[in-house]
Amino acid sequence: MAFQSQIAFTLDTVCPWTYLAKRRLEEALRQFYAAHPDAPVQYTIKYFPFQLNPQASQGGEPLDEYFRKKRPDMSPERMKMMRTIMTEYGRDCGINFKFEGQIAANTLNAHRLIQHYQKEKGPEIADKIILSLYTQYFENAQHPSSPATLLKAATDAGIPADEAEAFVADESIGQREVKLLIRQQAGAGIDGVPYIVIEGKKRDFATTGAREVGEYARILEQVLREAE
């Protein structure tokens, strides 16, 4: 029987580094399964919520204004340089980052959507929801958690529109549970994202930040060696 390894991936849907880490981890997994089609290890990603800006309003504000208040020491030139670098990183992974017109807003309802359907319909549906949320926010400058954004993410994942509309409209569904998960992440000492823990048979491997594909691949191979 194959060893079932859970990859615990803690993220916020407005963090570009988590989008980058997701794409790089996916490529490492693709390479792993291509090299080991009959490997005695099967990996499943389980997503956990984190909020970089839990005090943000639901309506939000322009991202540039938010950064000017949060990081008054950061010059426009440095911000432009950082975005240029991130754009280049993204291009290598097939991500078309567009930072113009973005909104900084509360992401609680986005996490509520992810966690509800991850529990109800499984990791593949959660993965599709997250991909849609990332694509809408980072590549199309859509609001990160508006009802329209959440509805599109749900239907992109194959959830019937009437079911998705009912869930998005009732913010009480799953709210307590997702807030508890966020507190649990903080209680575990997680203070930034991405934070990824790859479960091994003998030990677990934790990484912070968006690592290179090769580093994720080496961990996957190490888990395999220790599982054999």
N, CA, C and O of each residue as an XYZ file, in Angstrom:
912
protein
N       0.834     -1.196      0.000
C       0.000      0.000      0.000
C       0.868      1.246      0.000
O       1.850      1.330      0.738
N       0.504      2.204     -0.825
C       1.284      3.437     -0.934
C       1.151      4.281      0.325
O       0.093      4.318      0.953
N       2.220      4.947      0.681
C       2.195      5.881      1.793
C       1.453      7.138      1.344
O       1.784      7.726      0.314
N       0.455      7.547      2.115
C      -0.343      8.720      1.786
C       0.250      9.936      2.503
O       0.109     10.085      3.716
N       0.903     10.785      1.745
C       1.553     11.961      2.308
C       0.689     13.198      2.090
O       0.332     13.531      0.960
N       0.362     13.862      3.175
C      -0.382     15.120      3.068
C       0.584     16.287      2.970
O       1.523     16.399      3.758
N       0.348     17.148      2.003
C       1.089     18.400      1.886
C       0.194     19.504      2.421
O      -0.789     19.878      1.782
N       0.532     20.026      3.590
C      -0.245     21.095      4.208
C       0.263     22.430      3.670
O       1.404     22.820      3.916
N      -0.589     23.111      2.943
C      -0.206     24.347      2.248
C      -1.015     25.502      2.848
O      -2.218     25.620      2.615
N      -0.337     26.343      3.617
C      -0.988     27.505      4.227
C      -0.766     28.716      3.324
O       0.358     29.013      2.919
N      -1.874     29.414      3.018
C      -1.798     30.491      2.035
C      -2.782     31.613      2.338
O      -3.706     31.460      3.137
N      -2.561     32.728      1.686
C      -3.575     33.767      1.577
C      -3.737     34.049      0.091
O      -2.757     34.079     -0.654
N      -4.958     34.250     -0.330
C      -5.235     34.352     -1.765
C      -4.797     35.674     -2.379
O      -4.919     35.854     -3.590
N      -4.283     36.617     -1.558
C      -3.763     37.872     -2.105
C      -2.245     37.942     -1.992
O      -1.653     39.004     -2.189
N      -1.618     36.819     -1.676
C      -0.157     36.791     -1.574
C       0.435     36.211     -2.854
O       0.222     35.033     -3.138
N       1.170     37.000     -3.633
C       1.722     36.488     -4.880
C       2.726     35.365     -4.676
O       2.881     34.504     -5.541
N       3.412     35.370     -3.532
C       4.390     34.313     -3.269
C       3.704     32.964     -3.115
O       4.281     31.934     -3.464
N       2.464     32.958     -2.589
C       1.762     31.681     -2.466
C       1.325     31.167     -3.837
O       1.321     29.958     -4.071
N       0.961     32.064     -4.734
C       0.619     31.650     -6.104
C       1.846     31.051     -6.775
O       1.766     30.010     -7.427
N       2.975     31.716     -6.609
C       4.225     31.236     -7.188
C       4.603     29.873     -6.599
O       4.989     28.962     -7.331
N       4.490     29.740     -5.275
C       4.826     28.466     -4.627
C       3.910     27.355     -5.106
O       4.356     26.224     -5.301
N       2.647     27.661     -5.296
C       1.705     26.646     -5.773
C       2.117     26.123     -7.141
O       2.134     24.912     -7.364
N       2.447     27.022     -8.054
C       2.857     26.607     -9.400
C       4.160     25.803     -9.358
O       4.297     24.806    -10.067
N       5.102     26.229     -8.541
C       6.383     25.511     -8.468
C       6.205     24.139     -7.841
O       6.812     23.169     -8.297
N       5.389     24.041     -6.813
C       5.129     22.750     -6.190
C       4.421     21.825     -7.170
O       4.740     20.638     -7.245
N       3.465     22.356     -7.920
C       2.773     21.545     -8.924
C       3.741     20.991     -9.962
O       3.608     19.843    -10.386
N       4.711     21.799    -10.370
C       5.694     21.328    -11.345
C       6.572     20.243    -10.730
O       6.905     19.262    -11.396
N       6.949     20.414     -9.461
C       7.745     19.387     -8.786
C       6.968     18.078     -8.690
O       7.539     17.005     -8.881
N       5.682     18.155     -8.400
C       4.847     16.951     -8.338
C       4.714     16.306     -9.708
O       4.739     15.081     -9.826
N       4.572     17.127    -10.741
C       4.479     16.585    -12.108
C       5.749     15.811    -12.450
O       5.685     14.704    -12.985
N       6.895     16.399    -12.139
C       8.157     15.728    -12.409
C       8.284     14.440    -11.604
O       8.779     13.432    -12.108
N       7.831     14.479    -10.346
C       7.926     13.298     -9.485
C       7.126     12.137    -10.060
O       7.638     11.022    -10.165
N       5.886     12.387    -10.431
C       5.042     11.302    -10.942
C       5.501     10.830    -12.320
O       5.322      9.663    -12.670
N       6.094     11.735    -13.102
C       6.639     11.312    -14.393
C       7.820     10.373    -14.198
O       7.995      9.424    -14.963
N       8.631     10.633    -13.178
C       9.802      9.801    -12.911
C       9.445      8.528    -12.145
O      10.145      7.520    -12.245
N       8.349      8.579    -11.376
C       7.977      7.438    -10.528
C       6.484      7.133    -10.691
O       5.708      7.358     -9.762
N       6.078      6.629    -11.844
C       4.631      6.387    -12.057
C       4.042      5.368    -11.085
O       2.839      5.383    -10.828
N       4.876      4.486    -10.546
C       4.389      3.468     -9.607
C       4.961      3.671     -8.209
O       5.151      2.712     -7.462
N       5.232      4.916     -7.864
C       5.865      5.212     -6.578
C       4.980      4.787     -5.408
O       3.758      4.921     -5.471
N       5.595      4.277     -4.345
C       4.827      3.888     -3.155
C       4.475      5.085     -2.270
O       4.294      4.938     -1.061
N       4.381      6.252     -2.872
C       3.986      7.466     -2.154
C       2.965      8.202     -3.007
O       3.164      8.383     -4.208
N       1.879      8.621     -2.390
C       0.878      9.447     -3.065
C       0.710     10.733     -2.273
O       0.487     10.708     -1.063
N       0.821     11.867     -2.977
C       0.745     13.170     -2.325
C      -0.626     13.801     -2.534
O      -1.180     13.762     -3.632
N      -1.159     14.376     -1.477
C      -2.412     15.129     -1.540
C      -2.206     16.471     -0.863
O      -1.738     16.535      0.274
N      -2.555     17.537     -1.557
C      -2.418     18.876     -0.981
C      -3.682     19.229     -0.214
O      -4.790     19.103     -0.736
N      -3.513     19.672      1.024
C      -4.619     20.198      1.821
C      -4.301     21.643      2.160
O      -3.228     21.951      2.677
N      -5.252     22.530      1.862
C      -5.011     23.959      2.016
C      -5.520     24.461      3.367
O      -6.566     24.038      3.860
N      -4.747     25.375      3.942
C      -5.092     25.987      5.221
C      -5.077     27.507      5.070
O      -4.280     28.045      4.301
N      -5.956     28.207      5.803
C      -6.102     29.651      5.619
C      -5.175     30.493      6.484
O      -4.807     30.114      7.595
N      -4.814     31.635      5.943
C      -4.006     32.628      6.650
C      -4.419     33.987      6.094
O      -4.696     34.114      4.901
N      -4.460     34.994      6.951
C      -4.787     36.344      6.488
C      -3.627     37.292      6.740
O      -3.226     37.514      7.882
N      -3.098     37.844      5.670
C      -2.027     38.825      5.797
C      -2.544     40.139      6.373
O      -1.819     40.848      7.071
N      -3.794     40.456      6.078
C      -4.367     41.726      6.520
C      -5.785     41.493      7.044
O      -6.757     41.887      6.399
N      -5.907     40.854      8.214
C      -7.245     40.507      8.726
C      -8.110     41.713      9.070
O      -9.327     41.585      9.199
N      -7.487     42.888      9.220
C      -8.254     44.082      9.554
C      -8.801     44.795      8.322
O      -9.518     45.787      8.454
N      -8.480     44.317      7.152
C      -8.948     44.969      5.926
C     -10.468     44.905      5.832
O     -11.096     43.964      6.317
N     -11.037     45.905      5.210
C     -12.486     45.932      5.029
C     -12.879     44.999      3.894
O     -12.039     44.606      3.084
N     -14.150     44.649      3.840
C     -14.629     43.803      2.759
C     -14.571     44.543      1.430
O     -14.216     43.964      0.403
N     -14.921     45.820      1.455
C     -14.876     46.603      0.218
C     -13.468     46.824     -0.282
O     -13.212     46.792     -1.485
N     -12.549     47.050      0.653
C     -11.142     47.208      0.302
C     -10.769     48.599     -0.145
O     -11.582     49.523     -0.110
N      -9.523     48.734     -0.568
C      -8.978     49.989     -1.062
C      -7.908     49.668     -2.102
O      -7.391     48.551     -2.127
N      -7.568     50.631     -2.959
C      -6.519     50.361     -3.949
C      -5.247     49.858     -3.282
O      -4.832     50.373     -2.243
N      -4.641     48.857     -3.880
C      -3.464     48.223     -3.289
C      -2.330     49.215     -3.092
O      -1.626     49.151     -2.085
N      -2.141     50.127     -4.029
C      -1.061     51.107     -3.891
C      -1.275     51.995     -2.668
O      -0.317     52.327     -1.969
N      -2.517     52.379     -2.406
C      -2.801     53.189     -1.227
C      -2.539     52.407      0.050
O      -1.996     52.936      1.020
N      -2.927     51.157      0.037
C      -2.690     50.294      1.197
C      -1.203     50.196      1.506
O      -0.799     50.308      2.664
N      -0.383     49.985      0.471
C       1.055     49.862      0.691
C       1.677     51.183      1.134
O       2.624     51.191      1.921
N       1.157     52.283      0.639
C       1.710     53.578      1.072
C       1.498     53.786      2.566
O       2.336     54.389      3.237
N       0.390     53.294      3.082
C       0.116     53.432      4.512
C       0.878     52.388      5.327
O       1.380     52.685      6.411
N       0.961     51.178      4.807
C       1.628     50.110      5.541
C       3.142     50.239      5.500
O       3.822     49.975      6.491
N       3.668     50.644      4.349
C       5.115     50.757      4.172
C       5.485     52.142      3.658
O       5.890     52.286      2.504
N       5.351     53.172      4.511
C       5.676     54.529      4.070
C       7.148     54.705      3.708
O       7.516     55.658      3.022
N       7.992     53.773      4.177
C       9.418     53.843      3.890
C       9.758     53.326      2.496
O      10.876     53.521      2.020
N       8.795     52.664      1.833
C       9.070     52.068      0.530
C       8.796     53.079     -0.591
O       7.674     53.563     -0.745
N       9.812     53.380     -1.350
C       9.672     54.351     -2.430
C       8.939     53.730     -3.613
O       8.939     52.509     -3.771
N       8.314     54.564     -4.448
C       7.660     54.041     -5.649
C       8.634     53.283     -6.548
O       8.250     52.317     -7.207
N       9.888     53.718     -6.574
C      10.883     53.046     -7.410
C      11.153     51.629     -6.908
O      11.270     50.693     -7.698
N      11.249     51.482     -5.583
C      11.500     50.152     -5.029
C      10.293     49.242     -5.252
O      10.445     48.060     -5.564
N       9.109     49.797     -5.092
C       7.909     49.009     -5.344
C       7.863     48.549     -6.797
O       7.520     47.400     -7.075
N       8.201     49.429     -7.709
C       8.214     49.058     -9.125
C       9.229     47.960     -9.400
O       8.966     47.042    -10.177
N      10.388     48.054     -8.760
C      11.421     47.046     -8.937
C      10.951     45.684     -8.421
O      11.170     44.662     -9.073
N      10.305     45.670     -7.251
C       9.829     44.420     -6.670
C       8.769     43.772     -7.560
O       8.742     42.553     -7.727
N       7.905     44.601     -8.122
C       6.863     44.060     -8.994
C       7.444     43.547    -10.303
O       6.944     42.575    -10.870
N       8.479     44.188    -10.775
C       9.147     43.713    -11.991
C       9.765     42.342    -11.754
O       9.655     41.445    -12.590
N      10.415     42.191    -10.609
C      11.024     40.900    -10.265
C       9.954     39.815    -10.143
O      10.113     38.713    -10.668
N       8.856     40.140     -9.440
C       7.781     39.164     -9.275
C       7.162     38.792    -10.625
O       6.813     37.634    -10.857
N       7.031     39.764    -11.497
C       6.489     39.495    -12.830
C       7.367     38.512    -13.584
O       6.865     37.623    -14.271
N       8.680     38.672    -13.455
C       9.611     37.755    -14.127
C       9.542     36.353    -13.520
O       9.565     35.357    -14.243
N       9.458     36.283    -12.199
C       9.290     34.983    -11.545
C       8.019     34.305    -12.044
O       8.020     33.116    -12.363
N       6.943     35.073    -12.106
C       5.679     34.524    -12.537
C       5.717     34.015    -13.963
O       5.170     32.956    -14.270
N       6.367     34.776    -14.833
C       6.440     34.400    -16.246
C       7.095     33.027    -16.399
O       6.710     32.245    -17.268
N       8.079     32.738    -15.559
C       8.750     31.430    -15.623
C       7.815     30.284    -15.269
O       8.066     29.137    -15.638
N       6.727     30.591    -14.547
C       5.779     29.559    -14.111
C       4.448     29.641    -14.852
O       3.493     28.948    -14.500
N       4.389     30.484    -15.873
C       3.137     30.608    -16.610
C       2.128     31.533    -15.963
O       0.941     31.475    -16.283
N       2.583     32.388    -15.052
C       1.696     33.350    -14.391
C       1.900     34.721    -15.029
O       3.034     35.177    -15.177
N       0.820     35.366    -15.399
C       0.896     36.699    -15.990
C       0.484     37.736    -14.948
O      -0.626     38.265    -14.992
N       1.389     38.020    -14.012
C       1.083     38.976    -12.952
C       0.776     40.351    -13.543
O       1.507     40.860    -14.392
N      -0.334     40.942    -13.066
C      -0.689     42.321    -13.413
C      -1.052     43.031    -12.118
O      -2.096     42.758    -11.526
N      -0.202     43.930    -11.683
C      -0.394     44.563    -10.384
C      -1.175     45.874    -10.448
O      -1.519     46.441     -9.412
N      -1.452     46.353    -11.646
C      -2.187     47.600    -11.765
C      -3.667     47.364    -11.481
O      -4.259     46.408    -11.982
N      -4.257     48.243    -10.673
C      -5.686     48.180    -10.422
C      -6.120     47.194     -9.367
O      -7.318     46.961     -9.204
N      -5.178     46.603     -8.640
C      -5.551     45.618     -7.628
C      -6.135     46.282     -6.385
O      -5.833     47.432     -6.063
N      -6.977     45.520     -5.704
C      -7.637     45.972     -4.485
C      -7.125     45.156     -3.297
O      -7.020     43.932     -3.374
N      -6.806     45.848     -2.197
C      -6.470     45.178     -0.943
C      -7.751     45.079     -0.130
O      -8.303     46.099      0.282
N      -8.230     43.858      0.105
C      -9.498     43.673      0.808
C      -9.422     42.429      1.681
O      -8.497     41.625      1.567
N     -10.400     42.290      2.540
C     -10.457     41.145      3.440
C     -10.694     39.856      2.658
O     -11.524     39.815      1.750
N      -9.965     38.816      3.013
C     -10.042     37.551      2.266
C     -10.776     36.447      3.018
O     -10.738     35.288      2.604
N     -11.441     36.791      4.115
C     -12.097     35.756      4.923
C     -13.090     34.944      4.098
O     -13.111     33.717      4.196
N     -13.908     35.603      3.292
C     -14.913     34.870      2.524
C     -14.293     34.001      1.439
O     -14.858     32.969      1.076
N     -13.143     34.400      0.918
C     -12.441     33.542     -0.041
C     -11.986     32.261      0.654
O     -12.113     31.169      0.100
N     -11.457     32.400      1.864
C     -11.035     31.213      2.620
C     -12.243     30.352      3.012
O     -12.166     29.123      3.020
N     -13.345     31.010      3.332
C     -14.563     30.277      3.672
C     -14.992     29.391      2.503
O     -15.376     28.237      2.696
N     -14.925     29.936      1.304
C     -15.277     29.178      0.099
C     -14.344     27.982     -0.092
O     -14.798     26.864     -0.341
N     -13.043     28.227      0.026
C     -12.051     27.162     -0.162
C     -12.265     26.039      0.849
O     -12.328     24.865      0.482
N     -12.374     26.408      2.121
C     -12.444     25.394      3.166
C     -13.748     24.599      3.111
O     -13.751     23.390      3.346
N     -14.843     25.269      2.803
C     -16.127     24.577      2.731
C     -16.105     23.498      1.652
O     -16.490     22.354      1.893
N     -15.653     23.876      0.465
C     -15.702     22.910     -0.628
C     -14.541     21.921     -0.589
O     -14.636     20.835     -1.161
N     -13.462     22.280      0.070
C     -12.409     21.284      0.293
C     -12.958     20.165      1.177
O     -12.693     18.988      0.933
N     -13.721     20.538      2.203
C     -14.310     19.551      3.104
C     -15.426     18.763      2.422
O     -15.520     17.546      2.582
N     -16.268     19.461      1.664
C     -17.449     18.825      1.090
C     -17.158     18.049     -0.192
O     -17.782     17.018     -0.442
N     -16.217     18.531     -1.009
C     -16.025     17.939     -2.335
C     -14.591     17.491     -2.619
O     -14.326     16.905     -3.669
N     -13.661     17.762     -1.694
C     -12.330     17.217     -1.849
C     -11.271     18.168     -2.373
O     -11.571     19.293     -2.772
N     -10.025     17.704     -2.368
C      -8.885     18.577     -2.691
C      -8.853     19.055     -4.138
O      -8.374     20.159     -4.398
N      -9.343     18.269     -5.081
C      -9.297     18.698     -6.485
C     -10.190     19.910     -6.722
O      -9.825     20.819     -7.466
N     -11.359     19.921     -6.089
C     -12.255     21.068     -6.231
C     -11.651     22.293     -5.548
O     -11.693     23.396     -6.093
N     -11.091     22.098     -4.356
C     -10.439     23.212     -3.660
C      -9.319     23.791     -4.510
O      -9.143     25.008     -4.578
N      -8.569     22.916     -5.155
C      -7.460     23.355     -6.000
C      -7.962     24.229     -7.155
O      -7.349     25.247     -7.478
N      -9.066     23.832     -7.769
C      -9.622     24.605     -8.879
C     -10.162     25.953     -8.410
O     -10.045     26.953     -9.118
N     -10.750     25.978     -7.224
C     -11.235     27.242     -6.669
C     -10.074     28.196     -6.443
O     -10.143     29.370     -6.806
N      -9.009     27.685     -5.844
C      -7.843     28.528     -5.551
C      -7.231     29.053     -6.839
O      -6.876     30.229     -6.919
N      -7.102     28.204     -7.843
C      -6.542     28.644     -9.112
C      -7.373     29.772     -9.708
O      -6.819     30.747    -10.216
N      -8.687     29.648     -9.652
C      -9.546     30.710    -10.178
C      -9.386     31.998     -9.379
O      -9.312     33.081     -9.958
N      -9.333     31.888     -8.052
C      -9.156     33.086     -7.226
C      -7.841     33.778     -7.545
O      -7.797     35.002     -7.672
N      -6.771     33.007     -7.675
C      -5.474     33.587     -8.030
C      -5.534     34.252     -9.403
O      -5.081     35.384     -9.569
N      -6.085     33.558    -10.366
C      -6.121     34.078    -11.731
C      -6.937     35.366    -11.800
O      -6.535     36.333    -12.448
N      -8.074     35.369    -11.133
C      -8.918     36.563    -11.150
C      -8.200     37.752    -10.517
O      -8.223     38.860    -11.052
N      -7.564     37.508     -9.372
C      -6.957     38.622     -8.639
C      -5.642     39.085     -9.260
O      -5.445     40.277     -9.497
N      -4.754     38.143     -9.519
C      -3.412     38.520     -9.955
C      -3.283     38.755    -11.456
O      -2.390     39.485    -11.887
N      -4.146     38.157    -12.248
C      -4.001     38.283    -13.693
C      -5.111     39.111    -14.344
O      -4.998     39.510    -15.504
N      -6.194     39.370    -13.582
C      -7.302     40.136    -14.149
C      -7.779     41.272    -13.250
O      -8.798     41.904    -13.530
N      -7.032     41.533    -12.156
C      -7.294     42.671    -11.270
C      -8.725     42.703    -10.744
O      -9.312     43.775    -10.601
N      -9.291     41.523    -10.455
C     -10.621     41.473     -9.870
C     -10.533     41.563     -8.349
O      -9.490     41.275     -7.761
N     -11.618     41.956     -7.728
C     -11.691     42.013     -6.269
C     -11.409     40.609     -5.715
O     -11.904     39.628     -6.268
N     -10.624     40.495     -4.637
C     -10.226     39.154     -4.170
C     -11.328     38.330     -3.525
O     -11.208     37.108     -3.440
N     -12.408     38.976     -3.065
C     -13.418     38.194     -2.338
C     -14.835     38.737     -2.490
O     -15.687     38.505     -1.632
N     -15.085     39.451     -3.566
C     -16.447     39.928     -3.803
C     -17.347     38.749     -4.136
O     -16.849     37.700     -4.544
N     -18.659     38.889     -3.974
C     -19.558     37.802     -4.357
C     -19.360     37.341     -5.799
O     -19.419     36.144     -6.080
N     -19.125     38.282     -6.712
C     -18.926     37.905     -8.114
C     -17.667     37.064     -8.288
O     -17.672     36.083     -9.032
N     -16.594     37.442     -7.607
C     -15.338     36.687     -7.679
C     -15.524     35.283     -7.114
O     -15.084     34.302     -7.713
N     -16.172     35.196     -5.969
C     -16.364     33.889     -5.328
C     -17.271     32.997     -6.159
O     -17.026     31.797     -6.279
N     -18.316     33.578     -6.734
C     -19.224     32.791     -7.562
C     -18.505     32.243     -8.788
O     -18.701     31.085     -9.158
N     -17.679     33.065     -9.416
C     -16.939     32.598    -10.580
C     -15.955     31.494    -10.185
O     -15.811     30.506    -10.906
N     -15.283     31.654     -9.054
C     -14.333     30.633     -8.608
C     -15.044     29.299     -8.382
O     -14.533     28.240     -8.747
N     -16.222     29.367     -7.779
C     -16.972     28.143     -7.510
C     -17.437     27.480     -8.800
O     -17.292     26.269     -8.966
N     -17.991     28.264     -9.706
C     -18.486     27.672    -10.955
C     -17.337     27.223    -11.847
O     -17.476     26.248    -12.586
N     -16.203     27.918    -11.791
C     -15.017     27.453    -12.523
C     -14.597     26.066    -12.046
O     -14.040     25.278    -12.811
N     -14.869     25.775    -10.774
C     -14.501     24.477    -10.194
C     -15.571     23.419    -10.436
O     -15.426     22.276    -10.002
N     -16.644     23.794    -11.127
C     -17.671     22.819    -11.454
C     -18.840     22.750    -10.488
O     -19.673     21.849    -10.584
N     -18.907     23.693     -9.558
C     -20.012     23.722     -8.610
C     -21.218     24.382     -9.280
O     -21.070     25.452     -9.870
N     -22.392     23.784     -9.207
C     -23.576     24.376     -9.834
C     -23.825     25.808     -9.353
O     -23.643     26.118     -8.176
N     -24.237     26.659    -10.262
C     -24.376     28.080     -9.958
C     -25.361     28.336     -8.822
O     -25.103     29.179     -7.963
N     -26.489     27.620     -8.805
C     -27.476     27.878     -7.753
C     -26.932     27.490     -6.378
O     -27.188     28.178     -5.390
N     -26.186     26.393     -6.316
C     -25.566     25.993     -5.055
C     -24.520     27.014     -4.620
O     -24.469     27.389     -3.449
N     -23.689     27.463     -5.556
C     -22.642     28.437     -5.239
C     -23.242     29.764     -4.789
O     -22.757     30.377     -3.839
N     -24.295     30.208     -5.470
C     -24.942     31.467     -5.108
C     -25.484     31.421     -3.679
O     -25.338     32.379     -2.921
N     -26.107     30.305     -3.322
C     -26.660     30.172     -1.976
C     -25.551     30.200     -0.926
O     -25.704     30.824      0.124
N     -24.434     29.524     -1.207
C     -23.326     29.508     -0.251
C     -22.708     30.893     -0.105
O     -22.494     31.362      1.013
N     -22.423     31.541     -1.208
C     -21.780     32.856     -1.170
C     -22.662     33.867     -0.447
O     -22.156     34.721      0.281
N     -23.966     33.780     -0.641
C     -24.887     34.759     -0.046
C     -25.008     34.600      1.461
O     -25.249     35.584      2.160
N     -24.847     33.388      1.980
C     -24.992     33.138      3.413
C     -23.625     33.078      4.070
O     -23.007     32.016      4.134
N     -23.155     34.211      4.556
C     -21.802     34.292      5.098
C     -21.643     33.579      6.434
O     -20.529     33.465      6.946
N     -22.739     33.101      7.001
C     -22.630     32.363      8.261
C     -22.140     30.930      8.038
O     -21.629     30.299      8.964
N     -22.292     30.417      6.821
C     -21.897     29.036      6.554
C     -20.371     28.923      6.578
O     -19.681     29.528      5.757
N     -19.867     28.160      7.508
C     -18.435     27.895      7.565
C     -17.583     29.015      8.128
O     -16.362     28.878      8.202
N     -18.198     30.124      8.529
C     -17.384     31.248      8.998
C     -16.674     30.932     10.307
O     -15.487     31.221     10.459
N     -17.393     30.345     11.245
C     -16.775     30.020     12.533
C     -15.631     29.037     12.349
O     -14.580     29.172     12.975
N     -15.837     28.053     11.491
C     -14.814     27.038     11.264
C     -13.548     27.625     10.643
O     -12.438     27.271     11.040
N     -13.713     28.519      9.673
C     -12.531     29.072      9.017
C     -11.789     30.029      9.947
O     -10.562     30.113      9.892
N     -12.509     30.746     10.793
C     -11.843     31.613     11.764
C     -11.033     30.781     12.755
O      -9.941     31.176     13.165
N     -11.578     29.627     13.136
C     -10.848     28.741     14.042
C      -9.583     28.226     13.383
O      -8.535     28.164     14.027
N      -9.656     27.854     12.109
C      -8.469     27.387     11.397
C      -7.405     28.480     11.313
O      -6.215     28.202     11.455
N      -7.827     29.702     11.086
C      -6.876     30.820     11.019
C      -6.187     31.001     12.368
O      -4.976     31.216     12.427
N      -6.954     30.916     13.447
C      -6.355     31.036     14.785
C      -5.402     29.880     15.054
O      -4.356     30.068     15.674
N      -5.756     28.698     14.593
C      -4.884     27.536     14.794
C      -3.555     27.708     14.073
O      -2.511     27.318     14.595
N      -3.587     28.283     12.889
C      -2.337     28.518     12.164
C      -1.446     29.490     12.929
O      -0.236     29.291     13.032
N      -2.062     30.544     13.463
C      -1.289     31.508     14.262
C      -0.760     30.848     15.528
O       0.372     31.101     15.939
N      -1.588     29.995     16.152
C      -1.170     29.307     17.363
C      -0.025     28.342     17.128
O       0.745     28.043     18.040
N       0.083     27.854     15.895
C       1.178     26.941     15.540
C       2.459     27.693     15.211
O       3.468     27.084     14.855
N       2.418     29.021     15.329
C       3.616     29.815     15.077
C       3.785     30.255     13.641
O       4.832     30.797     13.288
N       2.792     30.041     12.806
C       2.883     30.459     11.409
C       2.569     31.951     11.334
O       1.469     32.380     11.682
N       3.534     32.730     10.883
C       3.342     34.174     10.831
C       3.575     34.747      9.438
O       3.705     35.961      9.277
N       3.627     33.887      8.445
C       3.801     34.329      7.064
C       3.503     33.187      6.122
O       3.508     32.020      6.513
N       3.244     33.535      4.884
C       2.930     32.521      3.867
C       3.712     32.814      2.587
O       4.101     33.953      2.327
N       3.938     31.746      1.782
C       3.473     30.372      1.946
C       4.248     29.620      3.024
O       5.441     29.836      3.234
N       3.525     28.732      3.697
C       4.132     27.821      4.658
C       3.661     26.427      4.272
O       2.464     26.140      4.300
N       4.594     25.571      3.915
C       4.260     24.261      3.370
C       4.945     23.179      4.196
O       6.145     23.250      4.461
N       4.168     22.178      4.598
C       4.708     21.041      5.339
C       4.395     19.774      4.548
O       3.230     19.440      4.328
N       5.437     19.077      4.127
C       5.282     17.831      3.383
C       5.496     16.677      4.353
O       6.573     16.519      4.928
N       4.460     15.883      4.521
C       4.482     14.797      5.498
C       5.338     13.631      5.013
O       5.184     13.162      3.885
N       6.227     13.176      5.866
C       7.041     12.015      5.560
C       6.700     10.865      6.476
O       6.041     11.056      7.498
N       7.136      9.685      6.126
C       6.857      8.509      6.941
C       7.640      8.545      8.247
O       7.173      8.070      9.283
N       8.851      9.123      8.178
C       9.701      9.192      9.365
C       9.752     10.594      9.960
O       9.937     10.751     11.167
N       9.588     11.615      9.117
C       9.675     13.004      9.570
C       8.976     13.891      8.552
O       8.750     13.490      7.410
N       8.641     15.080      8.975
C       7.998     16.038      8.085
C       9.011     17.083      7.637
O      10.027     17.313      8.293
N       8.708     17.710      6.497
C       9.614     18.710      5.919
C       8.844     20.017      5.745
O       7.891     20.087      4.969
N       9.262     21.046      6.470
C       8.584     22.346      6.418
C       9.407     23.337      5.605
O      10.632     23.384      5.713
N       8.721     24.122      4.798
C       9.385     25.176      4.037
C       8.591     26.467      4.178
O       7.366     26.444      4.303
N       9.291     27.580      4.157
C       8.651     28.894      4.156
C       9.062     29.621      2.883
O      10.153     29.408      2.356
N       8.190     30.468      2.405
C       8.491     31.197      1.184
C       8.306     30.328     -0.043
O       8.070     29.124      0.062
N       8.414     30.943     -1.196
C       8.268     30.222     -2.464
C       9.628     29.659     -2.859
O      10.483     30.396     -3.351
N       9.834     28.374     -2.652
C      11.102     27.738     -2.977
C      11.145     27.383     -4.460
O      10.125     27.367     -5.149
N      12.343     27.102     -4.920
C      12.499     26.701     -6.315
C      11.925     25.303     -6.540
O      11.803     24.511     -5.605
N      11.579     25.018     -7.783
C      11.030     23.706     -8.125
C      11.962     22.596     -7.646
O      11.505     21.593     -7.097
N      13.261     22.772     -7.850
C      14.230     21.749     -7.479
C      14.227     21.424     -6.001
O      14.444     20.275     -5.617
N      13.984     22.426     -5.166
C      13.972     22.163     -3.724
C      12.742     21.338     -3.340
O      12.843     20.395     -2.555
N      11.597     21.692     -3.886
C      10.413     20.872     -3.625
C      10.635     19.449     -4.144
O      10.267     18.475     -3.487
N      11.236     19.342     -5.322
C      11.470     18.019     -5.912
C      12.384     17.173     -5.023
O      12.155     15.974     -4.865
N      13.410     17.786     -4.446
C      14.320     17.040     -3.569
C      13.596     16.519     -2.327
O      13.868     15.411     -1.863
N      12.679     17.318     -1.795
C      11.928     16.867     -0.621
C      11.022     15.696     -0.994
O      10.939     14.716     -0.253
N      10.345     15.789     -2.135
C       9.478     14.696     -2.577
C      10.280     13.407     -2.743
O       9.814     12.325     -2.385
N      11.476     13.532     -3.284
C      12.331     12.355     -3.461
C      12.793     11.804     -2.111
O      12.895     10.589     -1.941
N      13.070     12.686     -1.157
C      13.497     12.234      0.162
C      12.370     11.487      0.873
O      12.608     10.464      1.516
N      11.154     11.996      0.757
C      10.006     11.293      1.338
C       9.885      9.897      0.722
O       9.607      8.921      1.418
N      10.098      9.820     -0.589
C      10.026      8.524     -1.256
C      11.087      7.571     -0.715
O      10.780      6.416     -0.419
N      12.327      8.032     -0.581
C      13.403      7.165     -0.091
C      13.090      6.653      1.310
O      13.336      5.486      1.617
N      12.554      7.512      2.147
C      12.290      7.111      3.531
C      11.037      6.252      3.658
O      10.814      5.617      4.688
N      10.222      6.235      2.608
C       8.991      5.431      2.634
C       9.223      4.018      2.101
O       8.430      3.113      2.358
N      10.314      3.835      1.358
C      10.567      2.522      0.734
C      11.117      1.525      1.745
O      11.385      0.375      1.394
